[in-house]
Amino acid sequence: MTDTAQAGVGQASRGMRLPRTARRAQLLEAAQHVFVTNGYHAAAMDDIADRAGVSKPVLYQHFPGKLELYTALLETHVDELVGRVRHALASTTDNKQRVRTTVAAFYDFVNSEGEAYRMIFESDLRGEPAVQAAVDRATNESVDAITETIIADAGLDVERARLLAIGLVGMSQVSARSWLAADRPVPREDAISLIATLAWRGIGAGFPLQHPQ
């Protein structure tokens, strides 16, 4: 949503009574823009309330403080990323395609509107236990999902499967962020294919399916 459109939404919603879930979603959307634009420390609750088109008391009714608001928003992004990874793994039984869809899940998350990835991978609040726990969950639950799939299909023990999963997550996440930071020097599909091919030649060729369909 553009700044002009967002401002219009804020003005239109000022003074309106919204269902609690709708109001919470509106506040989180406003907070996303302010946190990504300014960083946590420079972001002000006044700015978030103003962008959402509500008074500060309304904002504080939903979130008792800036940290709680930031953490709630971060958790929604972690859920989104993990959901993308799980969906990618469940979308096919072809393991070569699974590698590709998993890599694509990270690229699509990093490339999505709103730059949600920055709150997970570039948070300036890692010293807060709640924030660090959420950031760790993004990696750990993605790794867990991939580990389960590798164990089921490649017959490896947990330790070896998990190490492979960590490698795939790290490769996908770091390359996706580098690709975006470099202003997408190659088309998205090409970038995903390159990383998926690299990963598949290690995982797929070295650890074939133990129980062919």
Solvent accessible surface area in square Angstrom, and as a share of the most:
residue,aa,sasa,rsa
1,M,115,0.51
2,T,92,0.53
3,D,86,0.44
4,T,114,0.66
5,A,48,0.37
6,Q,5,0.02
7,A,48,0.37
8,G,34,0.33
9,V,62,0.35
10,G,3,0.03
11,Q,136,0.61
12,A,70,0.54
13,S,8,0.05
14,R,125,0.46
15,G,79,0.76
16,M,99,0.44
17,R,232,0.85
18,L,59,0.29
19,P,92,0.58
20,R,151,0.55
21,T,109,0.63
22,A,42,0.33
23,R,18,0.06
24,R,95,0.35
25,A,59,0.46
26,Q,20,0.09
27,L,0,0.00
28,L,19,0.10
29,E,83,0.37
30,A,0,0.00
31,A,0,0.00
32,Q,22,0.10
33,H,64,0.29
34,V,7,0.04
35,F,6,0.02
36,V,20,0.12
37,T,89,0.52
38,N,63,0.32
39,G,23,0.22
40,Y,25,0.10
41,H,125,0.56
42,A,71,0.55
43,A,5,0.04
44,A,40,0.31
45,M,17,0.08
46,D,80,0.41
47,D,64,0.33
48,I,0,0.00
49,A,3,0.02
50,D,96,0.50
51,R,46,0.17
52,A,0,0.00
53,G,0,0.00
54,V,8,0.05
55,S,54,0.35
56,K,74,0.32
57,P,88,0.55
58,V,40,0.23
59,L,0,0.00
60,Y,89,0.34
61,Q,126,0.56
62,H,23,0.10
63,F,4,0.02
64,P,101,0.64
65,G,15,0.14
66,K,46,0.20
67,L,53,0.26
68,E,80,0.36
69,L,0,0.00
70,Y,6,0.02
71,T,25,0.14
72,A,18,0.14
73,L,6,0.03
74,L,0,0.00
75,E,57,0.26
76,T,57,0.33
77,H,21,0.09
78,V,0,0.00
79,D,79,0.41
80,E,66,0.30
81,L,1,0.01
82,V,10,0.06
83,G,37,0.36
84,R,75,0.28
85,V,0,0.00
86,R,106,0.39
87,H,135,0.60
88,A,6,0.04
89,L,15,0.08
90,A,86,0.67
91,S,63,0.41
92,T,31,0.18
93,T,89,0.52
94,D,78,0.40
95,N,31,0.16
96,K,122,0.52
97,Q,76,0.34
98,R,39,0.14
99,V,10,0.06
100,R,66,0.24
101,T,29,0.17
102,T,0,0.00
103,V,0,0.00
104,A,16,0.12
105,A,7,0.06
106,F,2,0.01
107,Y,3,0.01
108,D,45,0.23
109,F,0,0.00
110,V,1,0.01
111,N,50,0.26
112,S,30,0.19
113,E,143,0.64
114,G,36,0.34
115,E,66,0.30
116,A,6,0.05
117,Y,19,0.07
118,R,87,0.32
119,M,6,0.03
120,I,1,0.00
121,F,21,0.09
122,E,81,0.36
123,S,14,0.09
124,D,76,0.39
125,L,15,0.07
126,R,93,0.34
127,G,79,0.76
128,E,58,0.26
129,P,106,0.67
130,A,48,0.38
131,V,0,0.00
132,Q,56,0.25
133,A,62,0.48
134,A,1,0.01
135,V,11,0.06
136,D,60,0.31
137,R,64,0.23
138,A,1,0.01
139,T,53,0.31
140,N,68,0.35
141,E,53,0.24
142,S,0,0.00
143,V,1,0.01
144,D,50,0.26
145,A,3,0.02
146,I,4,0.02
147,T,9,0.05
148,E,101,0.45
149,T,28,0.16
150,I,15,0.07
151,I,59,0.30
152,A,67,0.52
153,D,25,0.13
154,A,10,0.08
155,G,53,0.51
156,L,33,0.17
157,D,61,0.31
158,V,86,0.49
159,E,128,0.57
160,R,151,0.55
161,A,0,0.00
162,R,72,0.26
163,L,129,0.64
164,L,43,0.21
165,A,0,0.00
166,I,81,0.41
167,G,38,0.37
168,L,7,0.03
169,V,7,0.04
170,G,29,0.28
171,M,61,0.27
172,S,0,0.00
173,Q,27,0.12
174,V,86,0.49
175,S,24,0.15
176,A,0,0.00
177,R,72,0.26
178,S,63,0.41
179,W,15,0.05
180,L,28,0.14
181,A,93,0.72
182,A,58,0.45
183,D,109,0.57
184,R,110,0.40
185,P,90,0.57
186,V,56,0.32
187,P,89,0.56
188,R,78,0.28
189,E,85,0.38
190,D,72,0.37
191,A,6,0.05
192,I,1,0.01
193,S,41,0.26
194,L,116,0.58
195,I,29,0.14
196,A,8,0.06
197,T,57,0.33
198,L,111,0.55
199,A,5,0.04
200,W,64,0.23
201,R,174,0.64
202,G,42,0.40
203,I,24,0.12
204,G,8,0.08
205,A,76,0.59
206,G,47,0.45
207,F,72,0.30
208,P,79,0.49
209,L,59,0.30
210,Q,91,0.41
211,H,132,0.59
212,P,106,0.67
213,Q,178,0.79
